[in-house]
Amino acid sequence: PAAKIISRPCSQHHSTRTIIRPRSFDSHPPTMKNLRTAGLLAAAAALAPAATTAFYMPGVKPLTFQEGDDVPLKVNSMTSIHTQLPKDYYRLPFCRPSNGPSMASENLGEFLTGNKVQNSPYAVNMLREVYCQVMCQIELDKLEARNLKMHVRYGYHNNWIIDNLPSAAVGLTDAGEKQKHYAGGFPIGFVDAASGDKRDAYVYNHVNINVEYHRPATGEDGYRVVGFAVEPMSVSHEFLGGYEWDGTSSEGFTKGLGTCRSGAHMDRSQITTNQIVEEGEKIVYTYDVIWKESEVAWSSRWDVYLSEDHMIPAQVHWYSITNSILVVLFLSLLIVSILVRNLRRDIAGYNAMSALSEEEKEEEMDESGWKLVHADVFRPPSSSPMLFCVFMGSGVQLCVSAFLAIALSAIGFLNPARRGSLMTAVLVLYMLCGGLSGYVSSRLYKSFRGRSWQMCTLFTATLFPGSVFGVFVFFNTILAFFKSTGSVPFVDLVIVAAMWCCVSIPMVFLGA
């Protein structure tokens, strides 16, 4: 080689400087080839950037906190497995931030997937333990009590977030042992089965916020969050000395609670009475913050969400895979048996024709079998050939965009820490694949000797996306009527429509 490439670290900016240094030509005289090579290397050195810096892929950059730094706790929409209507967290009588709730959602994909991330009044600071901190007191009126009771009975769950980690739920098994569940958040309350038809509802007004941290092994000063779990409890709080708090005076935030032990975290064993949901009840919301060091590295903190902390054995996945393989093999054998039977019948018919006379063969010429299928392969459909081409183009667009989205997810570009990134990527890839859709539909329509290619292209650009968008708007209207956070704001609907009209449709026509 005529050049040597050297990479030197730049200590000031922590970047790498690339130097292209020509090798010496020793004692050989300069030839035309050597001079041309040296000229190309000089041009490459002039065009090459002086320095390059490393970068993180979206959603992968770790956050490092110093001791005492604020670790924001955010709240997402409440969800339930008994209904398809996610609800706003602050729709229920919960404590609010001093300056009111504000949105923390960042991208279009979050709104389209029903995420409504907001700030919270919980103060969490790195390595600072909190013991039964009073947040607020809410006296339930008739409407608030009925609304909270209904959501408890429907089994709604809170979905909290710290450093992009969704909260795990800490509960008790039938044997009375604590167990973590890493999907679906934690419930807002429970229904007392012993109350019979009354179905008394109780709210979880105290939470133990368990946060696990890890020290970076790279020598970087600070701590990183690698685990987040919430243990909800229902406690009917009482102030010491029979103190009655109006919920607004500053004295109530510092007044001691008789239901909490000083300098110790709340435990289920010390709870005597649960907080019932009834009109006129004064609910005092409190929380603990518990920090625990973990050996789990930041890069592996999502593994526990996939394995459920080894709660589900690996054999379950193998059973599912084996079951799927057996179903595919059974259906494949069924299809093969049908094809073999038909082929044997056709082959027997052709063998019988070979024994016929010439006159008899001419009479059997109209018979069709598997050997004559080539005559039907390139024959256009007898009805609606344009519609067939439109469906083919839309199908290719869907398949290619889905394959690209899966490929980007497999290489780690679409990280689960970035909520809504997958939805945003699918939308962008689908729009960019519009050119491929227009090309396939127009090319196929031309092979059918069609003449109205403009109409075929227009249907390709509007038929499937327009139908999907219409259904989306219909259900979005229903969600908005029920005041669900799953409904997309009007501004985001306009953005999606503009992306379709200004990007997707022109790409389809360009491909055509």
Summary of the structure (lengths in Angstrom):
residues: 512
radius of gyration: 33.2
end to end distance: 46.4
largest distance: 115.4
contacts: 1396
relative contact order: 0.11
helix: 43%
strand: 19%
